[in-house]
Amino acid sequence: MKKIIIASLAVGLAASSALAVDVTLDLASAYVFRGVTLSDKASFQPGIEVSGFGLAEEYGSVAFGAWAAYDLDDSYTGASSSTFQETDWYVSYGLPTFVEGLDLSLGYCEYAYGAGSSDEELSIGAGYTIAGVGLGATYYQGVGGAISTSAYYELAAGYDLDVTEELVVSLGARVGYADPDGGEAGFSDYDLSAAVSYPLTDVWSIGASATYIGQIDDDVLGDAVEATGTLGYDVDFVGMLSLAASF
């Protein structure tokens, strides 16, 4: 699933002047998605995104990508080591700019799980920057699988601080409102994050991040039950190391 807010670094492979391929190679201490602990053990999370395609700017932008979570140890949530717990396939479209500074996007994601099931979700997002602070709002609507009648709303804010010409510190905050099928709707979770990135060369970069995850309402986001493997809120901190290259 679409990961917790954790800084990732991109690897750019320039197939042509009109095509870019970005790759992320992240090692996380756990896998938490929208406040739900999906694995309480270390997780390797690679990703790849292709964008560009020579589309003229006035027509917007298109990107295709894939992301996965590979468990490195057995978790009480049912995730087993040496397996891909989840693989996501997604496409996004950034609409042409109608209002200066306002970014609008549409997205589709399929979440394919190691057990063989899958979910599908559409998203509509908007972003705007005020005084250097990036603000974002996204509406996610399930359209297939177990989440087909569930919705999730997300508000986020982020700020990048250039410590030096190369060293960048990124601060972020996010809050989620869940409207699940058959469950209680309400504000469910939030997180606060800090990340640092540094380019080793023009090609390679490294990074690290720390994220605190909070539970807002345990009637909306219940606690995990380790004895039964019931998913819910458990892990409240995720650390991550990232390696990236661009060529």
Salt bridges, closest charged atoms under 4 A:
ASP40 OD1 - LYS41 NZ 3.89
GLU121 OE1 - ARG34 NH2 3.11
GLU154 OE2 - ARG174 NH1 3.10
ASP189 OD2 - ARG174 NH2 2.27
ASP191 OD2 - ARG174 NE 2.77
